[in-house]
Amino acid sequence: MSSVSVPSADRTVRDQTGSRAGETGVSGGRRVNEALKTFDVAIVGGGMVGASLALALSGTGLAVLLIEGVAPDSDAQPSFDDRTTALGNASRRILQSIGAWDAIAPYAAAIRTIHVSDAGRFGFARLRAEEQGVEAFGYVAANRVIGRALWSKLRDAPGIEIRVPVRTERVELAPDLARLDLVHGDGTPERVSARLVVAADGAHSAVRAAAGIGARVEDYGQVAVVANVAADRPHDGTAFERFTSSGPLAVLPLHDGSYTVVWALTPQRAAEMLALDAASFLRELQGRFGWRAGRFVRMGRRASYPLKLTRAEHTVAQRAVLIGNAAQALHPVAGQGFNLGLRDAAMLAEILVDAREDVGAAEPLARFAEWRQTDRRGVISFTDGLVKLFGDTRPGMSFVRNLGLLLFDLTPPAKSALARVSLGFGGPSPRLARGLSLR
């Protein structure tokens, strides 16, 4: 037996015999029915990936429990803060398929051009969506907007029972079932069982630890400083990725005409930048980024977080599966983390719906691990390679990068290959990513 503690509205479920049980759970201070319930799937973590999986499974006939430790509308909810996410076209289709995109679209900025450059060098690469035959490469939206859209759908989603705010205190993975000990916000205990536990509880996944799955962590020695900034002219749908001597600098368009900045810096330099007043920060940013977006004139709140690559040694175990940051947490360069995690969720939903009888059996879990392996490894290698290539300070490497960007800008096949990154790096494409239903 393993114990875990994880930060994390109710409908009908099955009892241990498989019959239907009445609606129970917690609403405010109401006590939970003490009878042990068995769900098909228990998702630990209601962030963007976990909530998306729950919606994908809604209405499929599976009994699903979603466990989250922090109320989605709370200021303390780390998954739905003011940070932004770049959504690839496959992610847009998945969100559309599960009914969340319409609420996100009005607050999402289309990326129609991608501009990549190496600071201090002449070479750059520019990709235009129209040249690749698509309306946009992707869309940028605030995590708060994405979270609100997902949870507004979840509250009325059939087949989904929600526990929030609830802490998962213990997870026991046995050959027949997984058992979870929960503690509600008012201190009320509850024990449930499930045929499958899904770890969607982030890079420091306690469920991953309970499953006995190790993780390799590589510290990039960088801290991401994030802020929203306004320029003296509105953007034209261009996303910038600029590689500087201190780390990658992404400047992404927002729906209101401003930009979000994600700047990877050494810890010391990040602390210095966070300590500056707004005018000094904008001056430093302008000096590093240049004038392609115009003059930066004002900014919002700044935040920061350390940058590490976390890779789970396996993505499945007895009665357990890892998705999203619990399986892999990436450097934000190229904006692939959530897109990869969302494809995890979409493929897992597809496999579980097809499995039907015992969603936690070894065969469907092995299929998930195999089908996601190529995409997962490809994205990890791509993002990790970019960080190390543009961070290489050896003599001659700057010239090599400059030449590479120049050649890339002149080579249509290379541009087309990069434009397809948002579709994944191989392996089966989830049906939801192709706009197909699971029901």
N, C-alpha and C positions, 0 to 999 in steps of 0.2 A: 504494500500500500504506500502511495506517495502523497504527500501533502503539498498543496500549492496555495498561494494567496495572490489573487489577481485583481487589479483594478477593473471593474467592469461597470403589462396589460394582458391580459391573459385570455386564452381561448381553450378549446377542448383538446385533450391528448388521450393517449392510450394508457391503461394500467398495465401491470406486469403480465396479465393474461392476454393482452391484445385487445380487450374490449374498450369501448369508449367511456371516458370518465367525464363527469360534469365539470363545468367551468369553475376553476379555483385559482388561487394565487394571491397577490398582494395588490391592494389599491389603497394608498395612504397607509393607515396603520392596521388594516385588516389582517388577521392571522391566516397563514397558509394551511391548507388541508394537510394533515400529517401523513396521509397515505402516500406510499412511494409510487411515483409515476415513472413510466418508461416512455421516452421520446425516441423517435428514429434518429434525430440529429440534435445535439446540443452544441451551440456555437458560443464559445467563450470569447467575448470581445465584440462590441457593437460599433466599432469605428467604421470607416468607409468601406473596407473590404468585408468585414463581418456582416454589416447591415446589408450590403449588396448580395451576399450569399443568401441571407435569410429571404430577401425579396425574390431572388431567383427560384427558391424552393417553394415559395408561397403558391398555394393552389394546385400543387402537384400530387396531393394525397399523402405526403409525408408529414408527420408530426414533428415540428421544429421548435426548439427552445432557444431563445437568444438571451444571453446573460451579459449585462453591462454594469460596471461599477459606478459610473457617473452619469447623471441625467444628461441627455443630449443637448438640452438647452441651457445647461449650466456653464458659467464662465470658467469653471474648473475642468471642463471637458477638453482634454488635449487634442483629440482627433479633429475637432471642429472649431479650430481657432482661426485667426486672420491670415494664416499662411495660405498660399495658393497652390493649385495643382494643374499641370498641363495634361489635358486629356487627349489621347490619340483618337483617331477615327474608330478604331475597334472598340475602345472604351466608350465612346459616344453611342455606338450601336448597342453595346451591352446595357448601358444606362437607359437607353430608349426601350429596349426589350423588356426591362423590368419595371418600366413605368415612371422612372425618375427624371428623365432628361427634360421633359417639358417644363418642369419647375426650375431647372438649372439654366436652360438656354437663354432666358432674358438677361442673365447676369454673367454670361460667358463671352469672352472675347475670342474671335476667330484668329488663328495664326495662319496668315496667307503667305508670309515670307519668313525664311529663317536665314539669318546672317551670322556667319561664324568667322572669327578673326583671332589672330595672335597678336597681343599688344606689342607695339614697337616694330612690327614687321609689315611689309607691303601686302603680302598675300591674304586673301580672304575667300570665302565661298558663300554663294547666295543661292538658296533654293526657293523657287516660286511655285505655289500650289497649282496655278493655272498651267504651268509647263508640265506638271505631272498628272494633269487631267482630273484634279480633285478641287473641290470648292475651298477646302482648308486642310492644313496638315493636322490640325487639332484645335483645341479650345482651352482657354485658361479661365478657371473659376476658383473662387475662394472656398476653402475647405468647409467653412461655416455654411455656405450656400449648398454645397453638395450634401453635407450632413443633414441639413434641414429638409432637403428634398427626399432623401432616403427615409428618414424617420417619419415624415408626414405620411408616406405610403405604408410604412410598417404598421402604424397604429390600427389600420383597418384591413391588414393583409390576412386572408384566410389561412388557417393551418399554422400560424405563428403565435407562440406564447412568449411573452416578454417578461423578463425579470430585471428591474432597474429601480433604484440603485441597489445592486446585489453584489456581494463579494463571493468568489469561489474559493472556499477555504481548503478543500481537499478534493483530489481527483484520484480515483482508484480504477485502474484499467485491468479488467479480467477478460478471460477468453470469451465469455458469453455476453457481457455487458460492461459498460463504463458506469461508475457511480460517482456522483458529485455531491459534496456537502456545501450548501450555500448559506450565507448569512445575509438577511435583508437589512435595509438601512435602519430599521427600528430594532435590530437585534434578533429578530425572529429567525430561527434555523429552519432549513428545509433540506431534505435529501431527495434527489432525483436520480434516475438512471437513464442511459441512452445507449443505443446501438453503436453510435459514433460520436466522439467528441472532436470538434474542430477548433484548433488553436488559431484564433484571429486576434490574439492579445499582444501583438507587437514584438519589437526586437528583443525585449527582455522577457520573452514568453515564459510564464511559470508553468503553463500546460506542457510546453516543450520539455521543460526540465522534468516534470512529473512522468512524461512518457519515456524518459531515459535517453532522449536525443540530445547529443552534444551540438555545439555551435562553434565555428571558427570566427574570431573577431579580428579584423585588421583596422587599426586606428590610423587614419590618414594624416593625423596631426594637423587637422584643419577644423575651424569652427565656421558654420554658415551664419552670416549676418543677414537678416531679412528685413525689408522695409518697403512700403509703398511710396512711390515718388511721382510727382507731377512735373511735366516739362512745359515749355512755353508754346508747344504746339501738340495737337493730338497725334496719337500714333496712327499708322496706316496698316495695322495688323502685322507688324514685323516683330519677331522675337529675335533677340540678340544673344549669342553665346560668345563671350570674349574671354580668351585665356590670357591671364596676366601672370607675372612672376610670383605673385602671392597666392594665386589660385584662380579657378574659374569664376567668371562673373556673368550671371544670367540676368537679362533685363527683358521682362515678358509683358505683353500688352494686357490691359484690364478693360472691362466693359465700359467703364466711365471715361476712357481716353487717357488714363494715367498708366503707370507701369508698376510692376512689382520687381524688386531687386533681390536676388539671392547671390551673395558674395562670399565665396570660400576664402578664408584668411587663416594665417597662423593664429594660435590662441592669443599670443601677445598682441598681434596687430588687431585682432578682433576686439580685444578689450580696449585698446586705444580708440578704435572707431566708435565703439559703443559709448565711450566717455565724452566724445565730441558734442558740441552743440549742433543744432540742425544745419546752420549755415556752413560750418566747418566740414561737417559730414558730406554735404552736397558738393562742396568744393573738391574734396578728396575723391569722391565718386566721379565727378566730371573729369578730373585729371586722369583717372585710370580708364574710364570708359570712352571719353571723347565726346564729339558733338553730333553723332549720327541721329540721335533722338531729339536734338535741340538742347536748350539750356534747362537743367533741372532747377526748379524754382521753389518747391516745397516738398515736405515729406511727412509721413505718419509715424506711428510708433515703431521702434526698432525691437527686434528680438534676435535670439541666437540659439544655436544648438550644435553639439559636436558631431563631426562627420566620421562615420565608421562603416565598414562593410561587414555585415554579419551574415554568415551562411550556415544554415542547419546542415548537419552531416547527413540527415535523411529527412524526408518529408512525410513519411508514414511510419506508424508503429501499431501495435496491437490496439485496435479500437480507437485510434487517434490519427489525425491528419493535420498538417501545418499549411497555412496559406498566408499570403501577404508578408508583412514584415516578420512574422514568426518564422517563416521559411527563409526569407532573404530580405535584408534591409540594405539599401543601396545608397551610394553617393548621389546627390540630386542632379549631377551633371547629366544633360540630355533628358531629364525629367521622366525617367522610365519606371520608378519605383511603384507608384500606385497602378500604373497601366499593367505592369507585370502581375501585381497582386490581384487585380480585377480579373485578369485572364485565369489566374488560379481559381478564383471563386466561380467563374463561369464554367470552366471545365469540370470542376468538382460537382457543381449542381447537375450538369449533364450526366455524369457518371452515376451519381446517386439516384437520379430519377430513372435511369435505365436499369439500375440494379434492383430497385423495388424491395425484394424480399428481405435481404439483410444488408443494409447499406454499410455496415461496419465490418463486413467479412473481408478476408485477405485479398480476394480476387479483385473487387472494384478498387481497393486502395492501391494495389500493385499497378493496376491500369492507370490510375491517376498519376502515380510517381513516374511511370514510363512515359506517358503522353506529355507531361509537363517538363521532362528533363531537358530536352533540346532547347526549348524556349528559355527556360530558366538559366541554363548555362550560358547561352548566347548573350542574354541581356547582361548578366553579371560580368562576363568577359568584356563586352563592349564598353560598359560604363567604367569598369576598373581600368581598362586599357586607355581610355581617354584621359582619365585623371593622371595616370602615370606617364603617358606620352607627352602631354602638355606641361607636366611638372618636371620633366627631365631637364636638368640644367647642364648636362655634359656638353663640352665644346662640340659645335657642329649640329646639335639637335635642333636649335632654333632655325637654322637654315633648312634642315630636312622638313620641319613642320611647315615652314613658309612655302617651300617648293611643293609640298603635298597639297596645301590649300589651293595654290595656283592651278595645279594639274586637276584637282578635284573640280574646280569651278569650270574647267574646260571639258569635262568628261561627262556627258549625259548619262551613260549607264551607271556610273558611280553615284550620281545624284539620285537616280531612280531607286537604287538599292537603299540609300540612306532614307529616302522618303517612305520606304516600306517598313522602316523600323517599328512604327506604331502598330503594325499588324502582328509583330512577334518574330521570333527567330527560328521558326520551324516547329515541327510536330503538328498534330491535328489542331485545326482552328476551332474554338468553341462555337457551337451553333448560335449562341446568343451574340457572339461577335460578328456573325454573318446576318444578324437580324432575324433569326429563326426562333420559333417558340419551343419551349420544353414541354408544354402542356398538351 
